[in-house]
Amino acid sequence: MDLFAEIDSDAEQKMTRAQGLAMLKAFLPLAGRAYAGERNFDKGRGQHLSVSRLSPFIRRRLISETEILQAVQSRHAFSASEKFISEIFWRTYFKGWLEMRPSIWSEWLASASSAYEDENYLKACQGKTEIACFNEWAEELRETGYLHNHARMWFASIWIFTLKLPWQWGAAFFLQWLRDGDPASNTLSWRWVAGLHSRGKHYLAKADNIERFTNGRFAPYGVLDEGALPIMASDPPPATEPAWPSAPPQNKYLLLLHAEDCLVEELSLPAAPEAVLVLPGSLGNMALGEPHQLRDKSLDNLDDEALSDAGARAAAHYNCPIHVVQGQTEDSFAGGIYQDIAKKLVEFASQYQLGNMISSYLPVGPIQQNMAQITKSLGAEGIECHQLVRGYDRICWPHAKRGFFPFKENIPKWLKTLP
Ligand SMILES: Cc1cc2nc3c(=O)[nH]c(=O)nc-3n(C[C@H](O)[C@H](O)[C@H](O)COP(=O)(O)OP(=O)(O)OC[C@H]3O[C@@H](n4cnc5c(N)ncnc54)[C@H](O)[C@@H]3O)c2cc1C
């Protein structure tokens, strides 16, 4: 039976919870030993069936880490599914690591904006280099919004060590196109490849490894710099404990929905909201040096699709009205301030005669930065915005102070207790 017959190709996936759950169900039989044995093979465009391709859904929390971990455990012994489980926790680890060192994100953002003028940068993004596999991956990324993990590693390594382009620009190219683009996983993976995450340990793409794990589709012998040294830079700042927000008051409130968390019916809210306000997907974008934005506009639409799905579920679950807050897309980033969205939120607050809004927690990234501007404007009107942290993040993230291996030691314990 073709388990994936019902599943759309990457570029066609609908960004809904139903689609994410269907993909999880289809992938579940493969999440054990099959995944451990096959996950490193990049079988080419449209053939990534040995990995889950769940990342765009997890990224927006259309499906949660907890439910994936539970589903996997109900199907496979830990010994068989350990590899898949630990990949889910790589994501959690990176989220926690960046949350405790937010300056890594702002420094990256500041250094990425100079990329667009550079001819070699543009050639690499257009897949016009002398390296066939690299060109294919650049095209696959732009056309499908997905790259296999091993291809991401090879691509980033060739970008940094063979093409000698700044890693920050490569991270910008990925965020521009990836359907699962994530400030933590992306920035920190690029740093990891460069040798900046585990100091002095870099990832070098090698022709024999590419030949083996692409099943011979590519064999770039003699064209890669396989002996390059890691990038040197100063140590990252020390971790500071996440500054978790305090619990929201018990007052009546409006629920704000953003694309960092599209599963709000799972949140431990103080009571049902008076209404759900769905924020625009464009909040996930931001200016990366005028006239460029962080990501392609199609990804704003993808977030809108996820938010529309999440809004309908939330309104049904809490039996309350739903409103879509439309933000102007043209010139929204002028000054980086979403005054038009703030204005609309003030109008809703006045319509419901409420001074409280609650959203799920906003981790480091563009939505947090754009929302900070909006929250400031709301504060000036006497409207308070509170954030609710998921138990999963609250428990796991503070353990991401050092490397993945000490973090990983907690996994067996967490699997028994995680909310
Ligand atoms: C340079 C580079 C950039 C990357 N940028 C992103 C990004 O922007 N967003 C993103 O979600 N992942 C990123 N990754 C991690 C990883 O490549 C993707 O999560 C994975 O390829 C998604 O495909 P999948 O869902 O089929 O993964 P599967 O192999 O099926 O894994 C299941 C889930 O585990 C998580 N996961 C798997 N591998 C990793 C990993 N190495 N690091 C963190 N989480 C992981 C993802 O949520 C993934 O959906 C990056 C990796 C590299 C090397």
PDBQT file of the ligand as one rigid body, heavy atoms in Angstrom, charges set to zero:
ROOT
HETATM    1  C1  LIG A 501      21.634  24.705   7.649  1.00  0.00    +0.000 C 
HETATM    2  C2  LIG A 501      20.367  24.138   8.235  1.00  0.00    +0.000 A 
HETATM    3  C3  LIG A 501      19.243  24.949   8.358  1.00  0.00    +0.000 A 
HETATM    4  C4  LIG A 501      18.078  24.441   8.927  1.00  0.00    +0.000 A 
HETATM    5  N1  LIG A 501      16.978  25.277   9.050  1.00  0.00    +0.000 NA
HETATM    6  C5  LIG A 501      15.848  24.801   9.630  1.00  0.00    +0.000 A 
HETATM    7  C6  LIG A 501      14.700  25.646   9.778  1.00  0.00    +0.000 A 
HETATM    8  O1  LIG A 501      14.706  26.829   9.420  1.00  0.00    +0.000 OA
HETATM    9  N2  LIG A 501      13.584  25.103  10.345  1.00  0.00    +0.000 N 
HETATM   10  C7  LIG A 501      13.549  23.805  10.773  1.00  0.00    +0.000 A 
HETATM   11  O2  LIG A 501      12.492  23.373  11.264  1.00  0.00    +0.000 OA
HETATM   12  N3  LIG A 501      14.626  23.025  10.673  1.00  0.00    +0.000 NA
HETATM   13  C8  LIG A 501      15.767  23.460  10.115  1.00  0.00    +0.000 A 
HETATM   14  N4  LIG A 501      16.852  22.627   9.987  1.00  0.00    +0.000 N 
HETATM   15  C9  LIG A 501      16.802  21.292  10.614  1.00  0.00    +0.000 C 
HETATM   16  C10 LIG A 501      16.334  20.163   9.721  1.00  0.00    +0.000 C 
HETATM   17  O3  LIG A 501      17.043  20.154   8.518  1.00  0.00    +0.000 OA
HETATM   18  C11 LIG A 501      14.836  20.178   9.425  1.00  0.00    +0.000 C 
HETATM   19  O4  LIG A 501      14.115  20.327  10.617  1.00  0.00    +0.000 OA
HETATM   20  C12 LIG A 501      14.369  18.894   8.748  1.00  0.00    +0.000 C 
HETATM   21  O5  LIG A 501      15.122  18.671   7.586  1.00  0.00    +0.000 OA
HETATM   22  C13 LIG A 501      12.896  18.994   8.433  1.00  0.00    +0.000 C 
HETATM   23  O6  LIG A 501      12.485  17.897   7.679  1.00  0.00    +0.000 OA
HETATM   24  P1  LIG A 501      11.547  16.765   8.281  1.00  0.00    +0.000 P 
HETATM   25  O7  LIG A 501      10.358  17.364   8.933  1.00  0.00    +0.000 OA
HETATM   26  O8  LIG A 501      11.314  15.787   7.182  1.00  0.00    +0.000 OA
HETATM   27  O9  LIG A 501      12.513  16.142   9.402  1.00  0.00    +0.000 OA
HETATM   28  P2  LIG A 501      12.482  14.749  10.150  1.00  0.00    +0.000 P 
HETATM   29  O10 LIG A 501      13.805  14.102   9.896  1.00  0.00    +0.000 OA
HETATM   30  O11 LIG A 501      11.284  13.959   9.837  1.00  0.00    +0.000 OA
HETATM   31  O12 LIG A 501      12.487  15.177  11.688  1.00  0.00    +0.000 OA
HETATM   32  C14 LIG A 501      11.283  15.389  12.436  1.00  0.00    +0.000 C 
HETATM   33  C15 LIG A 501      11.287  16.756  13.051  1.00  0.00    +0.000 C 
HETATM   34  O13 LIG A 501      12.389  16.919  13.963  1.00  0.00    +0.000 OA
HETATM   35  C16 LIG A 501      12.911  18.251  13.879  1.00  0.00    +0.000 C 
HETATM   36  N5  LIG A 501      14.274  18.175  13.367  1.00  0.00    +0.000 N 
HETATM   37  C17 LIG A 501      14.807  17.197  12.580  1.00  0.00    +0.000 A 
HETATM   38  N6  LIG A 501      16.126  17.425  12.367  1.00  0.00    +0.000 NA
HETATM   39  C18 LIG A 501      16.419  18.571  13.011  1.00  0.00    +0.000 A 
HETATM   40  C19 LIG A 501      17.619  19.343  13.179  1.00  0.00    +0.000 A 
HETATM   41  N7  LIG A 501      18.773  18.959  12.650  1.00  0.00    +0.000 N 
HETATM   42  N8  LIG A 501      17.555  20.494  13.884  1.00  0.00    +0.000 NA
HETATM   43  C20 LIG A 501      16.397  20.894  14.451  1.00  0.00    +0.000 A 
HETATM   44  N9  LIG A 501      15.239  20.193  14.351  1.00  0.00    +0.000 NA
HETATM   45  C21 LIG A 501      15.255  19.074  13.655  1.00  0.00    +0.000 A 
HETATM   46  C22 LIG A 501      12.025  19.012  12.885  1.00  0.00    +0.000 C 
HETATM   47  O14 LIG A 501      11.013  19.681  13.601  1.00  0.00    +0.000 OA
HETATM   48  C23 LIG A 501      11.469  17.884  12.035  1.00  0.00    +0.000 C 
HETATM   49  O15 LIG A 501      10.229  18.191  11.431  1.00  0.00    +0.000 OA
HETATM   50  C24 LIG A 501      18.039  23.110   9.415  1.00  0.00    +0.000 A 
HETATM   51  C25 LIG A 501      19.178  22.298   9.280  1.00  0.00    +0.000 A 
HETATM   52  C26 LIG A 501      20.322  22.801   8.688  1.00  0.00    +0.000 A 
HETATM   53  C27 LIG A 501      21.528  21.910   8.566  1.00  0.00    +0.000 C 
ENDROOT
TORSDOF 0
